[in-house]
C-alpha cells in the first residue's frame, strides 16, 4: 500500500514537470512568436485604417501567462484523471471473473469459508488490493469468525463505503485544480483591467492600441480559464461516475455470488 502511494505521488510530480516543459516549449516556439507577429500587423492596420476590425486569433487569445498556466494545470489534472480511470477499469475486469466457485443451489457454511477464500487469496498481489477481492475476503473471514450473515453484509458494506470515501479523498487535488483554473483566469482579468486603466491617458489623446491590448488580456484569460474549467469538470464527473459504479457493482457482485449462498446451521445460529 505504501509503495502504491509513493509511486502515485511520483507519477503526479513527473506528470506536472512534463506538462510544464511541453506547454512552455510550445508557447516559446509557436504561440507567442505568432501572437506577436499578428499583434504587430493588427496595430499597424489600426493606425492606418480607422475602420479596421481586428480578427480574433487563437494565438493572441492563448498568448498570456495566465492561459499558459491554465493549460499546464489542465494537462496535469488530465494525467491524474487518466491514471485513476485506468486503475478503475482494471478493477472492473475482476467483475467478469468467477472468484467464488459456487453454483446455484450450493450453500457456503462457516467452516467452508477458508476453502472459498483460497481462489481470491491466489490472485496476484496487485489484484488482491482491489476492492472486490478485499470485500470478498473480509466477508468470508467475518463469516468464519461470527457465523452471522448480517455481520457479513455489514462488513462488506463498510468495506465498499470506505473505498468510496478513499476514492473521493484522492480526487481532492483534481478538485483544487478545477477551482484554481478559473481563479487564475480572474487574476488575468484584474491584471488586464489594471493595465488598461494605467493607459487611460493614452486613450484620451487618441491612442487606444494599448488599452485594447490590455482589455484583450483581461477577457482572453477569463475566456480560456472558463472553457478549460468546464472541460475539466466534465472529465472529473465522468471519473466519479465510473468509480461510483465500480463500488455499487462490487457490492452487487458480493451479494449475488457470495452472501445469498451463505448458510448457518441451526445449531450455530439463525439465518
VMD Tcl script that draws the C-alpha trace (Angstrom):
set ca {
  {0.00 0.00 0.00}
  {2.80 2.43 0.92}
  {4.64 1.56 -2.29}
  {1.48 2.29 -4.28}
  {1.07 5.69 -2.64}
  {4.72 6.52 -3.28}
  {4.54 5.54 -6.93}
  {1.32 7.54 -7.35}
  {2.90 10.64 -5.81}
  {5.96 10.21 -8.03}
  {3.71 9.87 -11.07}
  {1.90 13.11 -10.25}
  {5.16 15.02 -9.77}
  {6.59 13.71 -13.04}
  {3.33 14.49 -14.85}
  {3.45 18.10 -13.61}
  {7.08 18.54 -14.68}
  {6.39 17.11 -18.15}
  {3.30 19.32 -18.56}
  {5.32 22.44 -17.65}
  {8.12 21.56 -20.10}
  {5.84 20.66 -23.01}
  {3.47 23.61 -22.67}
  {6.21 26.19 -22.08}
  {8.14 24.89 -25.08}
  {5.03 25.20 -27.25}
  {4.47 28.77 -26.05}
  {8.07 29.83 -26.61}
  {8.42 28.19 -30.01}
  {4.97 28.64 -31.56}
  {2.26 30.54 -29.72}
  {4.00 33.73 -28.52}
  {6.05 34.39 -31.72}
  {2.92 34.04 -33.86}
  {0.87 36.14 -31.45}
  {3.44 38.97 -31.50}
  {3.58 38.93 -35.30}
  {-0.20 39.04 -35.65}
  {-0.47 41.75 -32.97}
  {2.08 43.96 -34.75}
  {0.25 43.59 -38.06}
  {-3.06 44.48 -36.45}
  {-1.57 47.52 -34.69}
  {-0.23 48.84 -37.98}
  {-3.58 48.34 -39.70}
  {-5.45 50.02 -36.84}
  {-3.24 53.09 -37.08}
  {-3.65 53.37 -40.85}
  {-7.30 52.39 -41.16}
  {-9.87 53.67 -38.68}
  {-12.47 51.17 -39.92}
  {-10.22 48.16 -39.47}
  {-11.71 45.47 -37.24}
  {-9.06 43.01 -35.94}
  {-9.92 39.34 -36.19}
  {-9.67 37.13 -33.13}
  {-6.67 34.86 -33.42}
  {-6.16 31.70 -31.38}
  {-2.53 32.68 -30.86}
  {-3.49 36.05 -29.36}
  {-6.17 34.50 -27.17}
  {-3.71 31.94 -25.78}
  {-0.51 34.02 -25.55}
  {-0.53 35.29 -21.94}
  {0.94 33.67 -18.85}
  {-2.46 33.04 -17.26}
  {-3.59 30.94 -20.21}
  {-0.29 29.04 -20.19}
  {-0.77 28.23 -16.50}
  {-4.34 27.06 -17.11}
  {-3.21 24.70 -19.88}
  {-0.45 23.29 -17.66}
  {-2.90 22.64 -14.85}
  {-5.37 21.08 -17.29}
  {-2.79 18.61 -18.61}
  {-1.70 17.80 -15.06}
  {-5.27 17.13 -13.96}
  {-5.93 15.07 -17.10}
  {-2.91 12.88 -16.35}
  {-4.22 12.21 -12.84}
  {-7.73 11.51 -14.13}
  {-6.27 9.19 -16.77}
  {-4.35 7.24 -14.14}
  {-7.44 6.90 -11.92}
  {-9.57 5.87 -14.89}
  {-7.12 3.18 -15.95}
  {-6.99 1.78 -12.41}
  {-10.78 1.76 -12.14}
  {-11.14 -0.05 -15.46}
  {-8.61 -2.64 -14.32}
  {-10.66 -3.24 -11.17}
  {-13.81 -3.63 -13.25}
  {-12.22 -6.52 -15.16}
  {-12.36 -8.61 -11.98}
  {-16.16 -8.36 -12.06}
  {-16.09 -10.53 -15.20}
  {-14.24 -13.34 -13.40}
  {-15.63 -16.03 -11.11}
  {-13.74 -15.55 -7.88}
  {-16.13 -17.58 -5.71}
  {-16.61 -21.09 -7.07}
  {-20.23 -21.66 -6.08}
  {-23.14 -22.69 -8.27}
  {-26.90 -22.21 -7.85}
  {-28.28 -24.33 -5.05}
  {-24.97 -24.59 -3.23}
  {-24.51 -23.22 0.25}
  {-21.44 -21.78 1.96}
  {-21.10 -22.90 5.57}
  {-18.85 -21.11 8.10}
  {-16.34 -23.99 8.06}
  {-16.15 -23.74 4.24}
  {-15.14 -20.08 4.25}
  {-11.42 -20.79 4.17}
  {-11.74 -23.05 1.12}
  {-13.79 -20.49 -0.80}
  {-11.31 -17.76 0.10}
  {-8.32 -19.58 -1.40}
  {-9.01 -18.64 -5.08}
  {-9.23 -15.00 -4.03}
  {-6.04 -15.24 -2.00}
  {-4.32 -16.83 -5.00}
  {-4.71 -13.65 -7.04}
  {-1.68 -11.53 -7.85}
  {-0.59 -9.18 -5.10}
  {-1.73 -6.08 -7.01}
  {-5.15 -7.58 -7.71}
  {-5.66 -8.53 -4.06}
  {-5.53 -4.80 -3.23}
  {-8.57 -4.12 -5.42}
  {-11.98 -3.52 -3.89}
  {-13.70 -6.76 -4.96}
  {-11.14 -9.21 -3.51}
  {-10.93 -7.21 -0.28}
  {-14.71 -7.19 0.07}
  {-14.93 -10.94 -0.57}
  {-12.13 -11.82 1.84}
  {-13.50 -9.52 4.54}
  {-16.92 -11.12 4.23}
  {-15.62 -14.70 4.27}
  {-13.34 -14.08 7.25}
  {-16.17 -12.39 9.10}
  {-18.49 -15.29 8.36}
  {-15.95 -17.82 9.60}
  {-15.47 -15.88 12.83}
  {-19.00 -14.79 13.75}
  {-21.14 -17.28 11.77}
  {-23.61 -14.42 11.29}
  {-24.83 -13.45 7.82}
  {-25.91 -9.97 8.91}
  {-22.39 -9.27 10.16}
  {-21.04 -10.34 6.78}
  {-23.38 -7.96 4.93}
  {-22.41 -5.12 7.26}
  {-18.70 -5.83 6.82}
  {-18.99 -5.83 3.02}
  {-21.00 -2.62 3.06}
  {-18.45 -0.92 5.33}
  {-15.59 -2.04 3.08}
  {-17.29 -0.61 0.00}
  {-18.16 2.66 1.74}
  {-14.59 3.04 2.99}
  {-13.28 2.51 -0.54}
  {-15.74 5.08 -1.89}
  {-14.53 7.60 0.70}
  {-10.91 6.86 -0.21}
  {-11.59 7.42 -3.92}
  {-13.35 10.67 -3.07}
  {-10.40 11.85 -0.99}
  {-7.84 11.02 -3.69}
  {-9.63 13.36 -6.10}
  {-9.05 16.37 -3.82}
  {-6.07 17.58 -5.86}
  {-8.11 17.46 -9.07}
  {-10.92 19.45 -7.45}
  {-8.38 22.00 -6.26}
  {-7.04 22.36 -9.81}
  {-10.60 22.75 -11.13}
  {-11.09 25.58 -8.60}
  {-7.69 27.17 -9.26}
  {-8.08 27.46 -13.04}
  {-10.98 29.99 -13.01}
  {-9.19 31.88 -10.23}
  {-6.09 32.23 -12.40}
  {-8.31 33.46 -15.23}
  {-9.77 36.14 -12.96}
  {-6.26 37.18 -11.95}
  {-5.56 37.77 -15.63}
  {-8.73 39.82 -15.83}
  {-7.63 42.01 -12.92}
  {-4.16 42.41 -14.41}
  {-5.53 43.36 -17.83}
  {-8.06 45.87 -16.48}
  {-5.44 47.40 -14.19}
  {-3.04 47.86 -17.09}
  {-5.80 49.34 -19.24}
  {-6.66 51.89 -16.55}
  {-2.98 52.82 -16.31}
  {-3.01 53.60 -20.04}
  {-6.22 55.62 -19.97}
  {-4.30 58.84 -20.64}
  {-3.19 57.43 -23.99}
  {-6.80 56.72 -24.97}
  {-7.70 60.32 -24.15}
  {-5.06 61.51 -26.60}
  {-6.46 59.19 -29.28}
  {-4.11 56.21 -29.00}
  {-6.33 53.29 -27.96}
  {-3.99 50.45 -29.00}
  {-2.55 49.95 -25.52}
  {-5.97 49.98 -23.89}
  {-7.44 47.46 -26.34}
  {-4.47 45.12 -25.92}
  {-4.78 45.25 -22.13}
  {-8.53 44.65 -22.24}
  {-7.87 41.76 -24.59}
  {-5.61 40.24 -21.93}
  {-8.42 40.60 -19.37}
  {-11.14 38.99 -21.45}
  {-8.99 36.32 -23.10}
  {-7.66 34.98 -19.80}
  {-11.18 34.64 -18.36}
  {-12.47 33.08 -21.57}
  {-9.75 30.42 -21.71}
  {-9.96 29.67 -17.98}
  {-13.71 29.11 -18.09}
  {-13.51 26.86 -21.16}
  {-10.73 24.80 -19.57}
  {-12.62 24.58 -16.29}
  {-15.82 23.36 -17.97}
  {-13.90 20.65 -19.84}
  {-12.02 19.56 -16.72}
  {-15.20 19.35 -14.63}
  {-16.78 17.15 -17.30}
  {-13.83 14.73 -17.13}
  {-13.91 14.76 -13.33}
  {-17.62 13.94 -13.16}
  {-17.17 11.11 -15.66}
  {-14.44 9.62 -13.47}
  {-16.60 9.96 -10.35}
  {-19.45 8.22 -12.15}
  {-17.15 5.37 -13.16}
  {-15.86 4.98 -9.61}
  {-19.35 5.07 -8.08}
  {-20.48 2.37 -10.49}
  {-17.48 0.25 -9.55}
  {-18.37 0.39 -5.85}
  {-22.03 -0.44 -6.49}
  {-21.19 -3.25 -8.92}
  {-18.72 -4.77 -6.44}
  {-21.34 -4.69 -3.72}
  {-23.88 -6.35 -6.03}
  {-21.28 -8.95 -7.06}
  {-20.67 -9.93 -3.44}
  {-24.41 -10.07 -2.73}
  {-25.15 -12.26 -5.75}
  {-22.08 -14.51 -5.75}
  {-21.47 -14.94 -2.02}
  {-23.89 -13.54 0.56}
  {-27.02 -15.16 -0.87}
  {-25.26 -18.56 -0.70}
  {-24.27 -18.22 2.95}
  {-26.00 -20.57 5.33}
  {-25.67 -21.10 9.05}
  {-26.70 -24.46 10.52}
  {-29.50 -24.11 13.04}
  {-27.31 -25.37 15.85}
  {-24.86 -22.49 15.20}
  {-27.30 -19.63 14.81}
  {-30.18 -18.25 12.79}
  {-30.38 -17.39 9.09}
}
mol new
graphics top color blue
foreach p $ca { graphics top sphere $p radius 0.5 }
foreach p [lrange $ca 0 end-1] q [lrange $ca 1 end] { graphics top cylinder $p $q radius 0.2 }
display resetview
